[in-house]
Amino acid sequence: MLVIGLTGGIATGKSTVSAMLKKAGAVIIDADTIARAAVKKGLPAYREIVAQFGTAVLLPDGEIDRNVLGDIIFNDPPKKQLLNSIVHPQVSREIKRLLKQIEKTHPNSITILDIPLLIEADMHKGLGVVMVVYAPQHLQVSRLMQRDHISEASALARVRSQMPIEEKKKQATIIIDNSGTIENTCKQTLEIFKRLKNSSA
């Protein structure tokens, strides 16, 4: 089994590339999906979040309001760190469990760890292949403005709240340049996947 880390920055197109890889036959472990499941009502991470952030972060049904929580941590780095310290251990444990399961059921698979904070959380260390989906900052900003219907200042603030994409690029063993057309990105992705498949066969 070949395990690959996949990451990018906000609005660089990581989810698009992840979907292309899945369609090509890769097994995807999606950290965002795991994180959402980890903070469901009644679970340990949920209880810890409510204890630390209060009931103001809850929806009427008692589940966590991700938008409210997102706004809090976006404007407060120490609180962002606190939330990560609650959620990340749960996500890491589940990823390890899934990897063991895939190793048993699909030993010859190419497994993609789709993790937005792969590099920030040092989860790229020990991986043979780190794939970064790249688009320059000005494109991230314009795509965010379009996607989320927000101002340039808001989009820029969101981009700057993350590790710069140029820094992530330096940690990559493979770069998928998503600054052009979707067809071009698809072509790069499929060529890379084919190469990886052949090298791991």
C-alpha positions as MATLAB code, in Angstrom:
seq = 'MLVIGLTGGIATGKSTVSAMLKKAGAVIIDADTIARAAVKKGLPAYREIVAQFGTAVLLPDGEIDRNVLGDIIFNDPPKKQLLNSIVHPQVSREIKRLLKQIEKTHPNSITILDIPLLIEADMHKGLGVVMVVYAPQHLQVSRLMQRDHISEASALARVRSQMPIEEKKKQATIIIDNSGTIENTCKQTLEIFKRLKNSSA';
ca = [
       0.000    0.000    0.000;
       1.309    3.397   -0.993;
       0.233    6.213    1.354;
       0.264    9.758   -0.014;
      -0.387   13.018    1.805;
      -2.568   15.469   -0.113;
      -2.877   19.106    0.923;
      -3.202   22.628   -0.400;
      -4.496   26.010    0.703;
      -7.950   27.516    0.830;
      -9.410   27.718   -2.699;
      -6.409   26.035   -4.370;
      -8.563   23.091   -5.509;
      -7.492   20.290   -3.155;
     -11.014   18.830   -2.951;
     -11.283   18.844   -6.755;
      -8.011   16.909   -7.077;
      -9.062   14.522   -4.292;
     -12.280   13.743   -6.211;
     -10.258   13.139   -9.411;
      -7.949   10.724   -7.578;
     -10.911    8.867   -6.085;
     -12.466    8.499   -9.524;
      -9.124    7.170  -10.828;
      -9.159    4.420   -8.194;
      -7.378    5.818   -5.137;
      -8.691    5.151   -1.625;
      -9.366    8.491    0.094;
      -9.130    9.178    3.814;
     -10.739   12.595    4.277;
      -9.615   14.339    7.475;
     -12.426   16.924    7.278;
     -15.077   14.181    7.238;
     -13.368   12.490   10.200;
     -13.150   15.809   12.095;
     -16.865   16.486   11.525;
     -17.737   13.027   12.837;
     -15.414   13.450   15.862;
     -17.291   16.507   17.146;
     -20.778   14.969   16.948;
     -23.021   15.499   19.973;
     -22.057   13.433   23.002;
     -18.585   12.402   21.845;
     -15.444   13.278   23.898;
     -14.277   16.065   21.526;
     -17.794   17.563   21.529;
     -17.918   17.658   25.340;
     -14.458   19.254   25.494;
     -15.392   21.923   22.890;
     -18.560   22.852   24.815;
     -16.584   22.988   28.073;
     -13.958   25.294   26.530;
     -16.065   27.437   24.162;
     -19.476   27.438   25.888;
     -22.992   26.764   24.615;
     -22.870   29.785   22.264;
     -21.220   27.497   19.672;
     -24.235   25.156   19.588;
     -27.087   24.944   17.095;
     -30.692   24.658   18.384;
     -30.460   20.839   18.045;
     -27.377   20.790   20.268;
     -24.853   19.992   17.533;
     -21.843   22.277   17.059;
     -22.368   25.288   14.812;
     -19.255   25.054   12.641;
     -19.742   28.580   11.263;
     -19.868   30.192   14.713;
     -16.885   28.150   15.909;
     -15.035   28.992   12.689;
     -15.597   32.727   13.211;
     -14.259   32.480   16.778;
     -11.047   30.651   15.899;
     -10.484   32.642   12.714;
     -10.068   35.813   14.788;
      -8.261   34.245   17.728;
      -5.085   32.164   17.084;
      -4.827   30.797   20.685;
      -8.429   29.529   20.445;
      -7.628   28.008   17.052;
      -4.725   26.182   18.704;
      -7.007   25.052   21.533;
      -9.585   23.638   19.112;
      -6.860   21.850   17.128;
      -5.505   20.307   20.341;
      -8.983   18.877   21.042;
      -9.815   17.619   17.546;
      -6.431   16.587   16.057;
      -5.691   13.634   18.411;
      -9.128   12.156   17.581;
      -8.541   12.607   13.842;
      -5.029   11.075   14.045;
      -6.341    8.019   15.897;
      -9.102    7.450   13.332;
      -6.668    7.864   10.407;
      -4.354    5.235   11.933;
      -7.316    2.875   12.429;
      -8.473    3.339    8.815;
      -4.954    2.818    7.456;
      -4.698   -0.527    9.294;
      -8.085   -1.545    7.921;
      -7.151   -0.569    4.322;
      -3.806   -2.379    4.668;
      -5.763   -5.573    5.407;
      -8.536   -5.192    2.822;
      -6.724   -3.356   -0.021;
      -2.991   -4.036    0.456;
      -2.101   -2.914   -3.087;
      -4.039    0.346   -2.994;
      -2.852    3.907   -3.355;
      -4.278    5.589   -0.269;
      -4.598    9.365   -0.150;
      -4.579   11.191    3.171;
      -6.603   14.298    2.276;
      -5.599   16.628    5.120;
      -5.873   20.455    4.940;
      -3.409   20.896    7.848;
      -1.074   18.057    6.820;
       2.059   20.226    7.010;
       0.985   22.511    9.872;
       0.239   19.451   12.037;
       3.562   17.788   11.004;
       1.597   14.834    9.634;
       3.607   14.927    6.398;
       6.707   13.679    8.204;
       7.287   10.005    7.509;
       5.263   10.060    4.287;
       7.182    9.188    1.143;
       4.966   11.317   -1.076;
       3.490   14.731   -0.236;
       1.218   16.153   -2.929;
       0.431   19.879   -2.808;
      -2.337   21.392   -4.933;
      -1.037   24.819   -5.855;
      -2.556   28.074   -7.037;
      -0.912   31.486   -6.467;
      -2.304   33.744   -3.738;
      -4.039   36.183   -6.108;
      -6.011   33.268   -7.575;
      -6.901   31.954   -4.126;
      -8.317   35.397   -3.285;
     -10.332   35.808   -6.486;
     -11.722   32.247   -6.271;
     -12.713   32.756   -2.631;
     -14.457   36.036   -3.449;
     -16.425   34.268   -6.161;
     -17.128   31.089   -4.210;
     -18.154   32.612   -0.872;
     -19.452   35.985   -2.160;
     -17.110   37.929    0.122;
     -15.022   41.087   -0.244;
     -11.391   41.086   -1.345;
     -10.318   42.133    2.173;
     -12.210   39.202    3.745;
     -10.830   36.738    1.213;
      -7.285   37.997    1.735;
      -7.672   37.723    5.528;
      -8.775   34.085    5.201;
      -5.883   33.233    2.892;
      -3.398   34.948    5.222;
      -4.742   33.090    8.256;
      -3.222   29.902    6.789;
       0.341   28.821    6.114;
       1.304   30.518    2.807;
       0.857   28.214   -0.175;
       4.419   29.045   -1.291;
       5.676   27.543    2.004;
       3.589   24.402    1.516;
       4.957   24.119   -2.005;
       8.494   23.823   -0.566;
       7.446   20.715    1.413;
       5.951   18.954   -1.620;
       7.410   15.972   -3.441;
       4.675   16.407   -6.087;
       3.014   19.686   -7.085;
      -0.270   19.812   -8.984;
      -0.562   23.269  -10.512;
      -4.222   24.241  -10.440;
      -3.768   27.775  -11.743;
      -5.013   26.865  -15.233;
      -8.056   25.066  -16.587;
      -9.824   22.185  -14.873;
      -8.884   20.008  -17.889;
      -5.213   20.800  -17.341;
      -5.473   19.934  -13.644;
      -7.232   16.672  -14.485;
      -4.539   15.760  -17.028;
      -1.732   16.397  -14.482;
      -3.553   14.474  -11.752;
      -4.231   11.394  -13.881;
      -0.667   11.319  -15.227;
       0.728   11.508  -11.695;
      -1.660    8.812  -10.456;
      -0.681    6.507  -13.332;
       3.023    7.068  -12.568;
       2.505    6.333   -8.865;
       0.505    3.213   -9.666;
       3.237    1.914  -11.960;
       5.988    2.649   -9.425;
       4.128    0.873   -6.602;
       3.137   -2.166   -8.684;
];
